[in-house]
Amino acid sequence: MSVWLQRNPTARVDLPSYCRGLSPFVREALLFGTKAGALKIHSGGTIMPIVSLAALGRNGSPEVTRCRKRAHFMGRWIARAGDPVTMLSLWGLTV
């Protein structure tokens, strides 16, 4: 991932500000999802869906499906790239 980011530096432009802007919505979605029984947060901080994300994607609008697929790709890419804290810092994000 670090090589890709070096070749594509514009990919991280404004990402931290986008993430800060989305954080209230993500926080609200996590609260809603846990209270509704759709998400479970484990002691290590791992968030797991109770319902199948694939099933949710089939029922969503094309935009929702596209967003879900892109989020899944990014999550998988970051998870496989190494230490999460290091990977997020490469993107200009902090934990």
Backbone as CSV, one residue per row, in Angstrom:
resi,resn,N_x,N_y,N_z,CA_x,CA_y,CA_z,C_x,C_y,C_z
1,MET,0.815,-1.186,0.000,0.000,0.000,0.000,0.863,1.255,0.000
2,SER,1.983,1.229,0.720,2.819,2.427,0.771,3.367,2.773,-0.609
3,VAL,3.694,1.757,-1.399,4.177,2.008,-2.758,3.066,2.649,-3.589
4,TRP,1.857,2.112,-3.466,0.730,2.671,-4.208,0.485,4.125,-3.803
5,LEU,0.566,4.418,-2.503,0.356,5.794,-2.038,1.453,6.730,-2.541
6,GLN,2.673,6.225,-2.652,3.754,7.046,-3.201,3.508,7.358,-4.669
7,ARG,2.939,6.419,-5.385,2.647,6.625,-6.808,1.376,7.444,-7.034
8,ASN,0.510,7.481,-6.036,-0.777,8.186,-6.137,-0.964,9.138,-4.950
9,PRO,-0.117,10.147,-4.812,-0.185,11.013,-3.625,-1.483,11.798,-3.507
10,THR,-2.150,12.032,-4.607,-3.400,12.795,-4.526,-4.520,11.988,-3.866
11,ALA,-4.327,10.681,-3.726,-5.353,9.844,-3.104,-5.582,10.235,-1.652
12,ARG,-4.546,10.729,-0.989,-4.711,11.068,0.427,-5.010,12.542,0.671
13,VAL,-5.148,13.319,-0.389,-5.479,14.729,-0.242,-6.853,14.857,0.414
14,ASP,-6.912,15.593,1.483,-8.153,15.877,2.219,-8.811,14.665,2.873
15,LEU,-8.193,13.492,2.838,-8.820,12.329,3.468,-9.058,12.555,4.961
16,PRO,-8.088,13.095,5.710,-8.367,13.331,7.134,-9.573,14.245,7.367
17,SER,-9.712,15.290,6.571,-10.859,16.187,6.773,-12.170,15.508,6.381
18,TYR,-12.139,14.659,5.349,-13.342,13.904,4.989,-13.749,12.977,6.141
19,CYS,-12.762,12.320,6.714,-13.046,11.391,7.817,-13.596,12.133,9.029
20,ARG,-13.007,13.283,9.351,-13.533,14.078,10.472,-14.967,14.501,10.201
21,GLY,-15.257,14.872,8.970,-16.605,15.281,8.613,-17.621,14.160,8.707
22,LEU,-17.172,12.946,8.456,-18.079,11.794,8.505,-18.222,11.194,9.898
23,SER,-17.309,11.530,10.809,-17.298,10.865,12.113,-18.613,10.981,12.886
24,PRO,-19.323,12.121,12.886,-20.599,12.141,13.612,-21.621,11.159,13.028
25,PHE,-21.616,11.002,11.716,-22.550,10.086,11.063,-22.180,8.630,11.334
26,VAL,-20.889,8.346,11.328,-20.425,6.986,11.618,-20.744,6.631,13.066
27,ARG,-20.486,7.569,13.975,-20.788,7.349,15.387,-22.281,7.048,15.575
28,GLU,-23.126,7.857,14.948,-24.575,7.649,15.045,-24.984,6.303,14.446
29,ALA,-24.382,5.935,13.316,-24.693,4.651,12.678,-24.280,3.479,13.564
30,LEU,-23.125,3.591,14.225,-22.684,2.526,15.127,-23.629,2.394,16.320
31,LEU,-24.025,3.526,16.882,-24.977,3.485,17.998,-26.299,2.860,17.565
32,PHE,-26.793,3.302,16.423,-28.054,2.769,15.913,-27.933,1.272,15.629
33,GLY,-26.844,0.885,14.964,-26.645,-0.520,14.603,-26.547,-1.436,15.805
34,THR,-25.879,-0.978,16.854,-25.763,-1.818,18.052,-27.093,-1.879,18.801
35,LYS,-27.783,-0.757,18.912,-29.074,-0.755,19.612,-30.128,-1.556,18.850
36,ALA,-30.054,-1.531,17.528,-31.018,-2.270,16.709,-30.670,-3.754,16.603
37,GLY,-29.500,-4.132,17.108,-29.096,-5.531,17.053,-28.496,-5.953,15.726
38,ALA,-28.095,-4.988,14.902,-27.508,-5.308,13.600,-25.991,-5.424,13.672
39,LEU,-25.372,-4.808,14.698,-23.915,-4.836,14.863,-23.562,-5.290,16.262
40,LYS,-22.420,-5.940,16.373,-21.876,-6.316,17.677,-20.436,-5.818,17.731
41,ILE,-20.095,-5.121,18.806,-18.728,-4.631,19.003,-18.069,-5.526,20.044
42,HIS,-17.003,-6.201,19.637,-16.284,-7.116,20.524,-15.302,-6.336,21.388
43,SER,-14.808,-6.975,22.448,-13.942,-6.304,23.421,-12.679,-5.726,22.789
44,GLY,-12.169,-6.322,21.723,-10.974,-5.814,21.065,-11.252,-4.654,20.121
45,GLY,-12.520,-4.280,19.992,-12.884,-3.180,19.111,-13.354,-3.614,17.738
46,THR,-13.343,-4.923,17.484,-13.799,-5.433,16.196,-15.313,-5.281,16.095
47,ILE,-15.776,-4.765,14.968,-17.209,-4.589,14.737,-17.661,-5.656,13.758
48,MET,-18.651,-6.429,14.171,-19.152,-7.505,13.325,-20.636,-7.308,13.047
49,PRO,-21.035,-7.511,11.804,-22.471,-7.421,11.502,-23.189,-8.673,12.000
50,ILE,-24.404,-8.497,12.481,-25.231,-9.631,12.876,-25.951,-10.176,11.645
51,VAL,-26.275,-9.276,10.721,-26.926,-9.682,9.471,-25.876,-9.695,8.360
52,SER,-26.134,-10.418,7.316,-25.205,-10.522,6.199,-25.099,-9.201,5.439
53,LEU,-23.879,-8.704,5.278,-23.677,-7.481,4.502,-24.012,-7.701,3.034
54,ALA,-23.787,-8.906,2.550,-24.138,-9.193,1.154,-25.642,-9.055,0.943
55,ALA,-26.418,-9.517,1.920,-27.878,-9.401,1.804,-28.296,-7.940,1.831
56,LEU,-27.647,-7.136,2.661,-27.962,-5.709,2.706,-27.645,-5.043,1.378
57,GLY,-26.555,-5.454,0.747,-26.169,-4.869,-0.534,-27.162,-5.174,-1.636
58,ARG,-27.775,-6.331,-1.573,-28.759,-6.696,-2.604,-30.021,-5.842,-2.493
59,ASN,-30.334,-5.402,-1.288,-31.567,-4.648,-1.074,-31.375,-3.143,-1.146
60,GLY,-30.140,-2.687,-1.246,-29.875,-1.257,-1.247,-29.937,-0.658,-2.637
61,SER,-29.901,0.651,-2.666,-29.855,1.358,-3.940,-28.493,1.114,-4.590
62,PRO,-28.353,1.424,-5.856,-27.043,1.267,-6.509,-25.948,2.058,-5.789
63,GLU,-26.276,3.235,-5.272,-25.277,4.034,-4.558,-24.847,3.355,-3.264
64,VAL,-25.801,2.806,-2.517,-25.482,2.096,-1.280,-24.620,0.879,-1.587
65,THR,-24.972,0.143,-2.599,-24.204,-1.038,-2.988,-22.786,-0.661,-3.388
66,ARG,-22.626,0.407,-4.157,-21.304,0.877,-4.576,-20.467,1.302,-3.360
67,CYS,-21.065,2.038,-2.440,-20.357,2.473,-1.231,-19.932,1.280,-0.380
68,ARG,-20.843,0.310,-0.227,-20.527,-0.874,0.568,-19.366,-1.649,-0.037
69,LYS,-19.372,-1.797,-1.352,-18.294,-2.526,-2.020,-16.961,-1.806,-1.880
70,ARG,-16.980,-0.485,-2.002,-15.739,0.284,-1.868,-15.214,0.254,-0.436
71,ALA,-16.112,0.340,0.535,-15.699,0.263,1.939,-15.131,-1.119,2.252
72,HIS,-15.749,-2.153,1.699,-15.262,-3.519,1.899,-13.863,-3.680,1.307
73,PHE,-13.659,-3.144,0.111,-12.349,-3.216,-0.537,-11.287,-2.514,0.310
74,MET,-11.597,-1.274,0.756,-10.623,-0.521,1.552,-10.319,-1.223,2.871
75,GLY,-11.347,-1.711,3.538,-11.133,-2.413,4.797,-10.268,-3.645,4.636
76,ARG,-10.537,-4.403,3.584,-9.741,-5.610,3.317,-8.308,-5.249,2.950
77,TRP,-8.152,-4.189,2.148,-6.828,-3.755,1.720,-5.998,-3.296,2.921
78,ILE,-6.572,-2.482,3.778,-5.854,-1.995,4.963,-5.537,-3.150,5.910
79,ALA,-6.490,-4.067,6.101,-6.273,-5.198,7.005,-5.138,-6.105,6.536
80,ARG,-4.995,-6.259,5.246,-3.958,-7.152,4.707,-2.607,-6.463,4.517
81,ALA,-2.580,-5.156,4.625,-1.363,-4.409,4.313,-0.363,-4.357,5.463
82,GLY,-0.761,-4.741,6.643,0.157,-4.700,7.771,-0.504,-4.100,8.997
83,ASP,0.326,-3.540,9.854,-0.158,-2.953,11.101,-1.178,-1.854,10.809
84,PRO,-2.392,-1.938,11.373,-3.426,-0.940,11.074,-3.027,0.495,11.413
85,VAL,-2.330,0.687,12.521,-1.926,2.040,12.904,-0.959,2.619,11.867
86,THR,-0.028,1.803,11.404,0.918,2.243,10.379,0.196,2.551,9.074
87,MET,-0.709,1.672,8.682,-1.431,1.881,7.426,-2.282,3.147,7.478
88,LEU,-2.965,3.372,8.580,-3.779,4.576,8.691,-2.909,5.831,8.696
89,SER,-1.736,5.754,9.327,-0.855,6.931,9.331,-0.318,7.244,7.940
90,LEU,-0.132,6.218,7.103,0.268,6.456,5.711,-0.786,7.280,4.971
91,TRP,-2.037,7.112,5.368,-3.144,7.857,4.758,-3.335,9.214,5.423
92,GLY,-2.534,9.512,6.455,-2.654,10.785,7.148,-3.684,10.770,8.256
93,LEU,-4.043,9.575,8.716,-5.047,9.418,9.760,-4.386,8.950,11.043
94,THR,-4.990,9.249,12.191,-4.494,8.784,13.479,-5.610,8.055,14.201
95,VAL,-5.195,7.186,15.108,-6.173,6.417,15.894,-6.285,7.030,17.265
